């Protein structure tokens, strides 16, 4: 091993007489110095890489990554240069040196892959790399490497890399991705003292960002958080069970509902109320402050099948917020205590990915009135949800909205009802809305209905919900098929099927009836007059 150049500082604990070459010692302090130095550079790169600011920070991160790569390569090369007689003379110390080398190799490979990924993303080249970039300072660390032009140190490193243990590609479902190997400042353990325990994970802030093939990415041009950013943000969560947070991400995040106001017929008063309550404050938060600050809870109630879920998704799309679509089954578990953990993970993820909307369909199944006969685990789940809902662990500036939908608002717990200051009823569609829905349903089908026919069908479907009208249109579309001889169906041509007529709809009203009883409508109207905001 060559002695250090005069321009190079002597690392702490490294002797200039280079005892490893003189046949006296294997210098573990020297190897640890290279490991720690490279580790520190990569840690600095991680902080910049995860800052989310992109641009200059990403370019600076590449510099630190390359400096760390250079240090790790030098450390690997030094260990590879240990003479054979020293390896045999002190097998235990050399085994410890190999352990340090293995850690350096793992960090080195991860850092190299991340540099390749960042270089592609930023489209870095020699033309736009800032002056003094690391590819000029550290020639041995420049990527990609060409075996034909590699230096001696590079060739030694490449040879060592071939024999290095293979690192499996990170699983996309794993919340903690590609950790750096443990802090090198701790002295390596002797391999002769029994089985070595697995290397403990580094802190949550010291993970390498997701590499190629992962689903992590940056926010899109509209400012909405994409699924790729979600894992990156949530990886920084503290005091949250990572398995629970991963379950929230994998199963319930619906980031791009893609539903707009135009896709929902009718419900104009509800749309207006939702715009004033949610959409406008989300788009102009600097205006809606103080007394204009939006409510943190919003309840949509009304008969089933009238678009409460669609309205919630339209709100998320129009306001460009992350949308958590939650059901009761998501927050319940057969294991005692896991329900509360899921609730905490849900609100922690929503806080990290804000502005966000937590939408809970059939919220009465979670926050129904508490009873003496209910199970203790159910009571604890309700209590935890209400505590988190009330803002424990969040500040008044956090932009998190909890939206609930229910057909039975009268069954909600009073403590839960207090947390939903905005309560909007979603009524059955009126004549105009029903006519608009039928036109939309027939848009891609041949029909002979005139405007007068649409008006007549709309009147005949008084009391039908949106889902009832969809079922009615499906049945009416089968009318022309029912008139055809069954033996002709296998060879039937599409042009031989007659258009759908008004009579098909009127005939279908005998088979498809309204699913909303009048008594249920009366109860909802009465509750709305007492507690609701608009009808």
N, C-alpha and C positions, 0 to 999 in steps of 0.2 A: 504494500500500500504506500503510495507516494506521500511524502510529508507535505503539510500545508504550505501554500504559497505565502510569501511575505505579506501580500495584500489581504490575505484571508485572516480574520480573527480566529483565535484559538477557542473552540467551544469550551464551556465549563466542564471541567473534569477530563479534558482531552490532553494527553501528553504529547509534546512536540517530538519526543524521541521515538514515538510510534512503537510502543513495546510489542504490538501485535506482529510487526514485521521483524523485530529483533528477536522474536521467539520467546518473550517473557510473559506475555499476557494477551488476553482477548478483552479489548477495552469496551465494556458495556456502556460506560458513561458517554462515550462518543456516539454509539449507535442511538442511545436514547436522546441525545441532543438533536440529531437529524430528525428523528421521529417527532419530537416535541416542536421543533421549528416548523416542519411541514404541517403538522397538526394545527399550529397557531395560525398559519397563513390561510389554511382551508376554513378554519372557524371564522376568520374575518370575512372571507368570501361568502360564507353562509349567511352572515348577518345582512350583507348587501344584497345577496341573491333573494332573500326572503322578505326584503323590505317592501316589495311590490311597487317600487317607484320606476323600475325599468330604466331604459336609456343609459345615462352615465353610470348609475349604480351597477347595472349589469356589466358594462364594460370594465368598471373597476373590479368587480367580482372576478372577471376572467383573469385580470392581472394577478390577484391574490391566489387564485386557483393555480396558475402557472408557476408562481413562486413556490407554493407548497409542493407542487409536482417536482420541481427542480430539487428541493431539499430532500424529498423522499427518495428520488432517484439516486442522489448522492449517497444517502444512507444505505440503500440496497446494494449499491456498487461497493461500498466499503466492506460490508459484511461478506459479499461474494469474494473479495480479495484476501480474506483470511487464509493464510497458508495451510496446507493439508496437515503438516506436522502439529500445528497448534490445535487444529480441530480434534486430532486424535489424543493430544496431550491433556486437554481439558474438555471432555465431552459434555459435561454438565453446563459449563459456561457457554459453550458453543450452542447447546440446545436452547438456552435462554436467548442467545443472540438470534437464533432462527425464529424464536417466538416474536421478537421485536420486528424482524424482517417480514413475517407473515402479516402482522398488523399494518406495517407500512405498505405492503403490496395491496391489501384490501382498500385502504384509503386512497392509494395511488390509482387503482383501477376506477373507483367511483368518481374521483376528481377528474380523471381523463375523460370519462363518459360525459360528465356534466359540462366540461369545457367544449366538447364536440357539440353537445346539444345547444349550449348558449351561442356558440359561433354560428350555427345554422340559423338560430332564431334572430340574432342581431345582424346576420349577414356580414359578419366581420371579414375584412380582408386587409391586406397591407396598405391599401389606399386610404382606408378610413380609421385604422387603428391609431390612437393618439401617440404623439411622440414619446419615446422612452418606453414603449410597450414591452411586455415581458418577452415577446418573441425575439427582441433584439438583445435584451439583457441576459436571458437564459436560453441560449440556443438549444441546449439539450432538452428543454421542456417544451419546445414548440411542437404543436400538433397540426396535422397528422405526421407520423414519423415515416421516413422512407429508409428501408433497410440498406439501400445502396449508398446513401449519404450519411448514415448514422456514425456518430463518433464512437470511440472505443468504449466510453462509459455507457452510451446508449446500447451498443451491441451486448455488453454484459448485462445490462438491465433487461433487454429483450429476451436474452437467453434465460434469465431468472424468471421472467414473467411466464414463460412457457411451462415451467415446472411449478408455478404457484398454484395453490388450490383454487379451483373454479368457484366463483361466487354466483350463486343462483340469482336469476333475475327477480326483482321485487314483485310480489303479488300485488295486483291492482287493488284488491280489497283490503290490504294491510294498511292501517292508518299511519303507522310509524314506518317510514321508508328509509332504507339504506343508511343506517346509523353509522357515524364515525366510530372507529374502534376506540376502546376505552382510553382514558387519559394516560398518556405515556409517562407522566411524571411518577407514577407508581412503579416501584421496582418490580420487574417480572419475577414470577414465582419459579422455583426450581421444578422441573418436570419429574424429578425423582421422588417427590413427596406425595405420591398418590395421584388420583385423578384430578385434573385441573378443572375448576368450575368454569362455566361459560362466562365470557366477558360481559360485564354488566353494561346496559345501554347507556349511552351518553344522554345529557339533558335534552329536553324536548326542543330547545332552541338550536341544538347543535346537530340537526339532521341535514343530510344532503337533500336538496330539493329533488322532487320526483324526476327520474331520468327518462330516457327514450322509452316509448311504449307505454308510459303511464298515462293516466287520464287527467293529469293536472295541467291547467292553462291559465291564462290571464283573463281579466274581464274583457267583454266584447265592446264594440264601439258604442253601443247604447248605454254602457255603464252597468249593465246587469252582470251579476256574478255568474260565471260559467261553471259547469260541474268540475272542471279541472282546478279552478281556484278553490273550490270548496274544501277539498282534501288538504290543500296547502294551508289554508287559514285554520282549519280545525285542528291541524297537527300542532298548533301553538296553544291549544286549550289547556288550562290548568285545573287541577282538582276535579277532573271529569274522567270517568271510566272510558278508556279509549274504545273498548268493545261496544259500549252503549252508543258512543258518538258515531262509530262506524255503522251501527245498525240504523241510526237515524239517516245517515248519508246514503247508504245503499238502498234503503227501502222506501223512504218517504219524501225525499227531496224531488220536487218537480219544478225545475228551474225555468223552463220555457213553456208555459201552458199554451201560448199561441192563440188564446181566445180573446177577441176584441168585442167592443160594445156592439158593433154591427152584426156579430154572429148571434146576438140574443134579441129575439123579437119581443116587443112590448116592454113592460117593466120600466117605463120612462121615469116615474117618480123615484123608484129604487135606484136607478142609474144616477140620477141627479144627486141623491143623498150620498151615494158612495163616492161620487166625484168630489163633493165638498168635504167629505170626511176623510178620505184616504188618498185619492189620486192627486189632487192639487197640493196638499201638504207635502206629499212625497216628491213632487216635481219642483216645488219652490219652498224648501224648508226654512229659508231665511225670512220668508214672509209670515209663515204660520208659527209664530212664537208667542210666548206669554199666554194671554187669554185665547188666542187663536190656535194654540197648540192642539194637535189632533188627539182624539181619545185613543187609549191603548187597547180598548176592547170594543168589538162590534158584533152584534148578534143579528143573524138573518133567520127569521122564522116564518113559517107559513106551511100550507099543505104540501105534501110530497110531490116531486116530479115537476116543479115549476122553475128550475134553473138556479137554485141557491148556490150549488157548487160551481156552475158556469159563471155566475156573477162574481164569485170569489176569484176564479181564475182570470176573468177579464180584468179585475182590479189589479192582480199581480202583473199582468201583461202591460196594462196602460200606465202603471206607476213604476214599472221596471224594477220590481223587487223580487227577491228570492222567495219562492213559494214552498212552504212545508205543508204537504197534504197529509194530515194525520187522521187516523181512525182509532177507535177505542182499543182494537186488538194490538195496535202498535205499542201502546203504553202499558199493556198488561202482560204479566208473566206468571208462570206457575211457581217461580222461585220467589220466596219472601224477600222483599227489599229491592228487587230489580225494577219494579214499577216506578219507585221514587227515583232511582238512578236514571231511568230513561227520561223522566220528566226533567231532571236537572240537565241531562245531556241535550235535550231538545232546546231548552232556553239558552244554554251556553252556545250551541251551534247557531241559533238564531241571532244571538248577540254578536258573534264573530262574523256572521255573514250579512249583517244589517246593511241597508234597510231590508227588512224581511217581514213576511206575513206567515203566521202560524194559523192554518185553517183546519178546524176540527169538525168533521161532519158527524151528525148525530151526537152533538155534545152532551145531550141529556143522559147518554149512557155512561158518561164519565163524571159529570157534575150534577147528578140528580140529588134531590133533597136527602140529607143524611138521616138514617134511621137507626134505631137501637139494634135492630136485627141484622144489619149488614156486617160483613166480615171485617175484621180489624185491618187487613191488608188493603181493602177497598177504601176504608176511611183514611188510612195514611196516604194513599195515592191522591185522594181528593185534597187533603190538607197540603201536601207538597205542591200540587198544581196551583192551588190558590195562593200559596206563599210565593212561588215563583212568578205567578201572574201579577202579584201586587208589587213586584219590582225589587224583591230581595236579590242582591247580586247584580242588579243593573242600576243605571242612573236615569234621571229624568230626561237626559239628552239622547238616550238610546232610542233608535227608530225601529221598534218592534210592535207589530199589531197582531193581536189575537182575534181571529174571526171564528165565530161558532155558527153552525147551522143546525136547526132542530125543527121537528114537526110538533114537538110537545114542550113549548116554552114554559108552560105552567108547572112542569115537573122539575125545573131547575132549582138548585139550592139557592136560598136567598143571598148567601155570601157570594155565590158565583154571579148572580144577577146584578149585584152592586158593581161588579167589575166590568160589566157591559153597559156603559152609559148610553151608547147608541144602539137602539133596537129597531130594526127595519123589517116590516112585514113584506113578504113576497107573495102577493095574492094570485089567484087564478087568472089566466089571461082573459082580457076582454074580447069583444067581437073583432076589433081591429087586429089585435095581437094573434088571435086564432087564425084569421084569414092570412096574415103574413106568414105564420108558421106553415100552413098548408101549402102556400105557394113555394116556400123554400123546400119543403119535402118533395114536391113534384117537379122541381127544377130540372132534374136529370132524367125525367121520364116523359114519355108521350102521353098527352092528355087532351081532352076536348073541353075543359071547363072554361067558361067565360067569367067575366067579372061578376055577373049576376049569380052564376053558379057558386062562385067562391063565397059570396055574401050569404047565400042560402045554406051552404054547408057550415059556415061560421055560426049562424043562428041555431042550426040543428045540433051543434056541439056545445051548447051552453053548459057550463059546469065541468067541462073537460080540462084536465091539466095538460102541461106540455108533453109529458110522457104518454098520456092517454091519446093525444093527437098523433104522436108518432106510431103508436100501435094501430090506430085507426087507419092511417095512411098505408101501412104495411098490408093490412087486411084488404083495403080497397084495391091495392095494386095486384092482389091475387085474383080479383074478380074476372078479368079477361082470361086468365089461365084456367079458371074453373069451368069455363064454357067449352073448352077444347077437349076432344076425345082423348082420354088418357093414353091410348095406343099411339097417338100422333106426337105426343110430347117428346119422345127421343129424337125425332127427325124434324121437329118444328123449327122454322126459321123466324128470326126476330121480327121481320117485317110482316109476318102473318098474324102477329098479336095485335089486337085492336087497342086503341088508346083508352086510357082510364077516363071514366065519365063521372058526372055528378051522381048518377044512380048507383054507381059502385060505392061511393061514400055513404049515401043514405042507407044502402043495404047493410053496409058494415056497421052502422050505428046500432043495428039490432044485435050484433055479436060483441062489439066492443063498447062497453059502458063506462061511465065515469067511475073512477076509483076513489073519489073523495066524498065521504058521507056529509050530508048537510049539517049534522050535529057537530062534527069536527070543525067545519067552517065557522059555525056559530061560536064555538068555544074560542077559536083563534081570533075572531073579530072582537069578542068581548075582552080577551086578554090584551089585544092591541090597543083598544080604546083606553085601557087602564095603564098599560106600561109602555106601549110602543111609541115610536117617533113619527111614523107616517104610514099611510095606508095606500 
